[in-house]
Amino acid sequence: MKNFKWIAAVVVFLAFAKANSLQAQQDFKAIAHYIAQSKFDVKEDSTDAKEVAEDPRRAEITAQIKAALAAGSKQEYTMKFTPTESSYEKVIELAKPKKPSGGISVSFQVNNGSTNTVYKDLKEGKFYREDQIMGKEFLIIDDVKTYDWQLTQESKKIGNYTCYKATYTPEITEEEQTEKEKKEKDAKEGSLFALIPEEDKTITAWWTPEIPISNGPGEYQGLPGMILEVKEANTILLCTKIEINPEEDLNIKQPKSGKEINEKDFDELRDKKMEERMKKNGGKGFFITETRSN
């Protein structure tokens, strides 16, 4: 009952706000800047001395994986948005010069709902995302995702905005259950990738009614205001700056490149190719390379 009263109060507030700023909303535009930080609490390795002796490189690879997971990764994003559409993109960084070195290097990437580059057409309820599989370009077109958000009265400040907490816990899919069972099996067999901790399935979002647009970074939306922070698995995405009604033209463009496909078919094709790559590279999401100096 308390949650219902809270939701009703928010709806009344937004109705009042929209009624008094309809013209302003029609001309509204903004650019939000986000930083995604991913870190992992590394599990202890189950490798024993015999396994290390059989594969001398294992200890080095294990140390590199632990270091990469502990260091995590950081990426910047920008979201250009109006009340009817938005474009969320990764900020491209200039490549840093690589120092010649020998040995093994390990890197990882995180892909989830808050890190996907996506265009949303809120009028039509569609999203568009350009992606690749083994160098082949695809244009994923599907309905914007819906989330059964649970609103709370817990609040905090993000910059100058008062934000409220909402949570969503998705059901575990059959594929995820299979992945979990495989991971448990790998742990018993001493797989290096058993170092990766289990992910918390609950998604936590912080939204503000001060920007009454039901949108957010990546694939997220569906709350009574703009989402400024998302905690998903091992990634925290935080809005660090919002430019309201900038002078520059946002130039939001709907993606056009790539073979059109819906998200379900794309995911099935990607998983098939990923499984093939796993067998070759040794683990999902990790790319292990060996470089030797002359």
N, C-alpha and C positions, 0 to 999 in steps of 0.2 A: 504493500500500500504506500509506504514512504517513497519507494522508487517511482511509483506511478505518479504521485503528487509532484515529485521532482521533474519528471518528464513533462507533465502538464504545465508546470511553471516555465520551463524552458520554451515550450511551444508558444505560450502566451507572449513571452518576452520577444521571441523572434518575430511573431506576427506583428507586434507593435513596432519593432525596429524596422521591419521591412515596409510597413505602411507609411512610416515617416521618412523613409529614404529611398523610395522607389526610383526616382529620377537619378539619384546618386548611384544606385546599384546598376542601372542600365549603362552608365559610363565607367563603372568601376573596372580597374585593372591593377594587377600587382605582380611582383616578382619575389618569391620566397627562396631563401638560400638555406640549404640543409647540409649537415655533415653526418655521414654514416660511419660509426665506429664498431668494428667487430673484434671481439676477443674471446678466448676460450680458456677455461680452467682445465689444464692438461692432466689427464689421468696418468698414474704411474704405469710404466711399461712392464709387461709381463715377460719380457725377454730374459732367458736364463743364459748362463755362461756357455753352455753347450751350443745354443743357437748362434751366439755371437762368434764362437770359434768356427762354426760351420760356414758362416757368412760374415767375414770381417767388416764389410761395409755397413752391416745392419746397425751397429752402434752409432756410426756417423750419421746415417739417415735418421735414426731415432732422435738424436740430439738436434738435428736440423728441423725436424717436424715439430718438436717441442718448442724450439725457439720461434718458429714461424707462428705457431698457434698462440704462444704467450704474447708475442709482439702485436699480433692482430693486424688489421688493415684499416685504413681510413680513406674515405672517398667523399668528394664534394658533389652536390647536385643543385640544380636550379629548377624551380617550378614557376612557369609563367601561367597566370590564370586570370579568367574573367568569371562572371557568374554562370556562363554557359559552356566554357571549354578550358582545357589546360594542357600544358606540355611539360613533362618532367624528364630532365635529361642529366646525364652524368657530365661533370665538368672535365674536359679533356686536358690532361697535364702533359707538359713537354717531357719527352723521354729523357731520363737521366743517363749520362754516359756510364757504360759498364766498365768496371775495372777488371782487367784480365786476372783470372784466378783459376786454380785447379780445385778438384774436389767435387762435392755434390751441393747443388742448391735446391731449395724447396720453396715453393710458393703456393698460395691457395687463393681462391676467390669465393665470395659468398653471393649466392643468388636467391632472392626471396621477394616477397611482395613489396618491400620498401626500397629495393635496389633496382627493380626493373625500370627501364626507360619506357615511358608510355604516354600516349596522347589520349585524352578523354573528350568525348562529345556528350556533355551532360544532357543536352536536349533530346538526343536520340537514344541515350543510355548505352552508348557503345564505347569500347576502347580499341585503340590501334597500337600495335607494338612491332617494331622492326627487330628481327633477331636472325641468328645464323645457326646452321648446323653443318659442321665440317666445311665451312666456307661458302655454303649455299645460302642465299638470302631468302627470308620469308617475311610476309606481312601478316601478323596475327590479328584477326578481327573477331571480336566477340562482345557479348553483353558485359557491362560493368559489373563487377562482383558485388554481391550483397553479403553483409555481415550481421549476425545477430548480436549486436553490441549490447552490453549490459552497462547502463549508465550508473554513475555513483555521484555522491556529493563531494568527494575528495577533490581538493583544488590545490593549485600551486601557480606561481608566476613563471612564465617563460618570456624573458624580455619584459616588455611593458604590458603583456597580455595575461589576463587571468584565464587559466585553463582548467578543465575538468577531466577527470579520469574515466575511461571506458575500457572494458575488457571484452575479449572474444576468444573462446576456446573451440577450435574446429574439431570435428570428429576425426579419429584416426582412420585413414583409408586403408584398403586392403594392401595397396602397394607399400604404404608406410609401415604396416605391421610386418610385412615380409622383409622389408629393409631392417627393421628392428631385430627380428629373429636372426637374420644373416649377421648383423653386427655382434650379437651375443655369441654366435658361433665363432666368428672371427676372434673375439676376445679370448675364448677358450683355447683357440689354436695359436694364440700369440701374435695375431696380425698387428702390424704397425698402426693400422688405422683404427684399432680399438682404443688408441690414445684419445680419440675425439670424444668428448663428453656427450651425454644424452641432451637433446634440446628440450627446453620448456615449450610446450605447445601453445600456452596462453599468449595472446597478443594484447599488449597494453597500449592504448592511444590516449594522448592528451589533446583536447580540442578546445577552441575558444569561441564563445558566442559573439565576441566582439567583431569577428569576421564571419557573418552569417551566410557562408557558402558551404554547402555540404560536399566537401572535397578534401583531398589530402595527397601526400606524396605517394609516388608509385601507384600501386593498385588500390590503395585505401581511400575510402570515402564513406558516406552514409551516416555521418553524425550531424547534429544540428548546427555545426560550425566547422571552421577550418581546423584540420589536424596539424599540430605543430611538433608533436613528438610521437614516435612509435618505438616500442620495444618488442622485437620479434626474434625469438630464439636467442642467438648470441650477438645480435646486432641492435644497437641503439641509434635511431635516426633523430637528430635534433635540429630544429629550425633556429638559425643563428641571426637571421636578419630578414625583414620584410620591407620592400619598397612599395609603398602605396601610391597608385596613380603616377608612375614615373613619366617623365616627358617623352622618353623614347617609345617608338612603336614596338609592341611586343612581338609582332610578326609570328604569331602562333600558326604553325602549319600542320595539316594532317598528313601523316606519312603515306607515301604512295609506292615505295620500292619493295620489291620482293614478291614471291609467289604467295597468293592469298590462301590462308588456312585458318581453321578455328583452333582455339587453344588446346582442346582435348587431343585432336589429331597431331598437333605440333608436339605436345608433351610425350605422346606415345612414340613418335618418330625420334625425338631427342633422347628418350630413355633407352631406346634400342641402340642408337649410336653410342651413347654413354657407356652402356654395358660392354660394347665391343672395345671401347677405349679403356675401360677399367681393366679388362683382361690384359691389355697391352701395357698400361702405365701403372697398374697396381692399386688404384684407389680413386674413388669419386671425389672430384673437386680439387685434387692435388696433382701437381705436375712436377715430376722429379726428373732432373736432368743432371748429367755428369759432364763437367768441363775439365779439361786438362791443359795446363800451360806447357809450352814447348821448352 
